[in-house]
Amino acid sequence: MLLVPFLTMLFTWQGMSSDLVVHAAIATSMTSILFTSISSVRAHHQRGSPPGLETRARKR
């Protein structure tokens, strides 16, 4: 929730073009979310998923 405003402020302070600041902040935030999600999925997969999760997914 605070990452995009913080990155916007940081990019502005660094002298980035005002046309790109918000887009770059959002893209950076989304990239962070993507890599965090991938890491979480891998960790859950390595530990094994909860019992019954595979069967519920197959029934759909």
C-alpha positions, 0 to 999 in steps of 0.5 A, a space after each residue: 500500500 505504501 510502495 507506489 507512493 514511496 517509489 513515486 517520491 523516490 523516482 521524482 527525487 532521483 530526477 526521473 521524467 515526470 511522464 514516467 514516474 508513476 508508471 515506473 513506480 507501478 511497474 516496480 511494485 507489480 514486479 515485486 508482487 510477481 516475484 514474491 508470489 512465485 517464491 510463495 508458490 515454490 515454497 508451498 510446493 516444496 513443503 507439500 500442499 495441504 491434504 485434499 488440495 490436489 483433489 479439489 483442483 482436479 474435480 473442477 
